Amino acid sequence: MKHTGAKITLALIACAIFAGLLPVAWLGLGEGEKALDAYTLRVIAFTLWQALLSTAISALLGVAAAFALARRQFWGRAVLVRLLALPMALPAIVVVLGIIGIFGAEGPLAGLLPLYGLTGILLAHVFFNAPLVARLTLSALGTIPPEQLRLAAQLGFSDGAHLRHVDWPVLRQALPGALLLVFLLCAASFTIVLTLGGGPQATTLEVAIYQALRFDFDPARATLLALVQIVLCGLLGLGVLRFSSPIQAQDALRLARHRYDGQSMTARLQDILFISLLVVLLLPPLAALVASGIMSLSIQTAFFTALATSLVLASATAIFACTLAWVMATGPARVSTLASQAGLILPPAVIATGWFILASKGPGLSPVALPLIAALNSLMALPFAYGALAPALRRLLKSHDRLCDSLEISGWNRLRRIDLPSAKAPLSLGLAMAALVSLGDLSAILFFGSGQYVTLPALIYQQMGSYRMEGAMGTALILALLSFTLLWAAERGSERHA
Amino acid sequence: MKKLFLATTALLAFTLSAEAKATLTIYTYESFISEWGPGAKIKANFEKSCECTVNYVGLGDGVAMLNRVKLEAQNTEADVVLGLDTNLTAEAAATGLFAEHKQDASKAKTPLPWADPLFLPFDYAHFAIVYDTEKLPTPPASLKELVEGGGDAKIILQDPRSSTPGLGFLLWMKKVYGDGAADAWKKLKPRILTTTPGWSEAYALFTKGEAAMVFSYTTSPAYHVIAENSARYKATTFSEGHYLQVEVAGVIKGSPEEELGRKFLAFMLEPGFQDEIPQGNWMLPAGKTSTPLPAAFNELVKPETTLLYSPEEVAQNRRAWIDEWLNSQTQ
């Protein structure tokens, strides 16, 4: 049977989603609620509009920056590449405070941008996502076989021809998934949209679902809104993924990477421009975070427990999410890509509520709390793990297929001797990204943690909740340093191999 | 032989009593049991006299606790729920899950006399606009001045759809403006810098210097005086009076530790609990403390008029009033 593993994984994800949605739907059954009122329609329109704009800007900046990073060698490049995935691990409010440290009333660039309103939302979303697009694109560009690059250079390809014939086939596989990921992240944005939006005119569907589930305790309405989100995002996802192309098998000799395109003056200027833009976007808010955190580093016992809890959950999430992503990468491309985004399409709050209802009917929450947090984190991390791992892995697996068939290597032996060693680069990136999602998670830990389990972001919120805003920034700085160390290790592991 | 028998029985009785030591499970909000909250000391103080173990379960806030209890219904692990506020008690009572506290409610020191048979208060504070004296030398003296006065100093509010203080400000506006609340909200709109999902985000933005005013509590300045030795942030006094938040606890009906839960509620108004409230929760104690409050608490704004809707009024109207606010802010 073809794709057995992938089918089982897909079924598992479907079960996890239904285990979230059905109990909530069941609670609200028969309550009947006014469905798509004017308010909800306005919320849907705003959700889509801001997500579309955020994605477009992030894509433009991210892809251009990725080409620049792929083509140029410069001092500090390694650090910059490692910083790209860092924002993912930071709780939204920490990033908002970093941005405020630069563009806010008392920042060095005060008054440059109107921070409260659509501009502020876009700025924060692009800060999070342009580097993410850049990282995923860079990773995809890295899978182009070196002999193709050399061939293109020998044939004297213009930059345009290079893009069309060498880069585009790779981008077509990786970009639709990456952009869908960014779109869904922005559509589900909560803290950024409310805090920087300026008022309730900036409300996403996620906020409405949260409101229905919390203050109104109206499971019927929450289910309905969640279904709207699933249908909208699902349709959009299918639409986007139609553009992705099937994988071409390429037998690649492992050679040092060097690109020969982009030698013209325009290309050089363009690359300088986009690298500068990326630096200007990424570094100042991070610097503001370091500046405000370093003054208030206070390390208490609560900190070490939180650090340990964070590390345990991040490791479990990384391994689980990457196993799922690996298996799914062997399955049908479009279905798998769409299914990998499940944790973004359905709000974690709804999944958590459903799982909780099931747990409380069974063993109760306490014995299963940690596994549930890790499972929900994995579902949330899957889009990232999959985005980092799958495009490269699909190419690799396909290129190994013929060789392995002829040598009759299969199963565990093939995985251990052939596939795993050659997939080291995308795998370590996938592991790191999944770990970062877990490190930055607040929704699962606040729902299932019960105060018994406190991670670093939960500690940040505890500190903020008891007036210790500066201590919170100290904890945030440590979270950022931890994430950076992790990314450093992951990239080193992959570079040494490549 | 007889001695041995006695010794064994004594030992057995001892082990049994140790094993049979009851566990009191208390649902509360997370900041209550964080390293900086009052939870740990209160647990130790209660365990000195109760022959029991206190087990806290920390949830996001009052709303999260109520939802958790609603989801679990009869199967709830909670014996006591600690940290709902008066805006939630009507909905909590309607679940039928709470038992009468059977305490003398008049012992509770709240600005308005207490008579609820199900829920007993443990602390309170009035809401207030906290302002930055370096940015705003003369703050508005009334809610009307804030709304209609036309100054250009901005305020940070919380979203009433996701935050309890946010709902508090909405109710304050409604109490002062009644049917004119929608118009008042429209007038206030240009002065609102932003509306954050929770208190923490709003206060963090405020202390970063984003705005001159934030919606918080009369007790907030005490933290800055005591912990930071700073008098920079002060609370305003509004002539119309201030909206009140009372935090309460209740016992779950039919829980195996219902009686122990009542004992905890009685203990709640004693110094062993109340002493930890001012500097643990930064709220005002609703019972006796063993020593007078720190000086910083005496300098706080003391509203002459207390504004409060009954829990039933809030439960009936909350959704309509939130919709009214939404329409006024989004048009």
Interface residues (C-beta under 8 A of the other chain):
Chain A: Y39 R42 I93 V96 L97 I100 G101 G104 A105 E106 Y116 F190 T191 L194 T195 L196 G197 G198 G199 P200 Q201 V207 Y210 Q211 L213 R214 F215 D216 F217 Q300 T301 A302 T353 F356 I357 S360 K361 G364 L365 S366 L446 F447 G449 S450 G451 Q452 V454 A458 Y461 Q462 Q463 M464 G465 S466 Y467 R468 M469 A472
Chain B: T28 E30 S31 I33 S34 E35 W36 G37 Y56 V57 G58 L59 G60 V63 A64 L66 N67 K70 L71 E72 N75 E77 E91 D159 R161 S162 L167 K189 I192 L193 T194 T195 T196 P197 W199 S200 E201 Y203 A204 L205 T207 K208 G209 E210 A211 S220 Y223 H224 A227 W282 R318 R319 I322 D323 W325 L326 Q329 T330
